[in-house]
């Protein structure tokens, strides 16, 4: 099983979504769940995304038994090319005891303080804008191949877009 997680922050609540599916090429999910929190979220802090999102994401996957083989998130796993500065994905990987691989699919480039950029660039569909793929528990190259093979003709794979829409409350 593969799971895709995403979170969205509004003025009074935070919504996080979980979408589970069987194969990289799956066009539909097996299950989905949305978690809503009215606790005040940490403010956004570049490079410290985990402070804001990790608690809600962990709450979403707490009842998954067994954990999925792979968890996809809308964030970086590593914030540098040498994989030494952990992002949200690496912290999630550590928090779950490294029992699932974690793949980060970021939509914008993150450049660390030393000028390095992390991630394997993946172009999907007709888009000229890449996705930036990082990973823990799997090589970034294999993770990028898997992301490239995901269902959907657009830049964002179908299951990633579904998790995003659920987290934003665009669909129930």
Beta strands, then each sheet from edge to edge (+ up, - down):
strand 1: 2-9
strand 2: 14-21
strand 3: 31-37
strand 4: 70-73
strand 5: 101-106
strand 6: 120-122
strand 7: 131-136
sheet 1: 3+ 2- 1+ 4+ 5+ 7- 6+
end
